[in-house]
Amino acid sequence: MRILRAGDYRVMPWKNGGGETTEIAAFPEGAGLETFDWRVSMARVASDGPFSVFPGIDRTLSLLDGPALTLAFDGRGEVLIDAATPPCAFPADVAVTGRLAGAPITDLNVMTRRGRWRHHVQRVAVESPRALPRLGDLLLVIATREAVTLRTDDGTAALNPADTVVIDEEAVSLAADGPATVYTVDLWRL
């Protein structure tokens, strides 16, 4: 188990220069935007505009904060992402434009390089202690607005809002003092 504190995340420009992204974790460690096998990040989206294109990458976008974001895919229609919708998976090499619903949002962005890794993202409500099995080779758990407590074979750890834990053990259990939400990211090496 490795805990990544929000204050230690790396802030960097978007690939297309339209804003900033906060990198939570990437593999291999220290990889750039053209060389990562997988990457998990957050971004504050303050205006409508095109998303960066990443050839050979699969992407899942989730809403962490704000009202909503509509993704308009080139020739493929639109998808609304808000607090009630599940994470949205799509190929990152398709042109897409984001349109805000009147206010900025913060998103969670998970990307994997096709043919090397794959991923699955879930939003999980933690209302009472619950087990989270590790389905892939790695499990990342990202706290949102509330703190949560993790228990694994290695011990117990507290995650503050926006902190992340990387787990390569069999399973983890979560608990919170009140209702809480986390995002889980399962990653499989191909």
Secondary structure, 3 states (H helix, E strand, C coil): CEEECHHHCEEEECCCCCCEEEEEEEECCCCCCCCCCEEEEEEEECCCEECCCCCCEEEEEEEEECCEEEEEECCCEEEEEECCCCCEEEECCCCEEEEECCCCEEEEEEEEECCCEEEEEEEEEECCCEEEECCCCEEEEEECCCCEEEEECCEEEEECCCCEEEECCCEEEEECCCCEEEEEEEEEEC
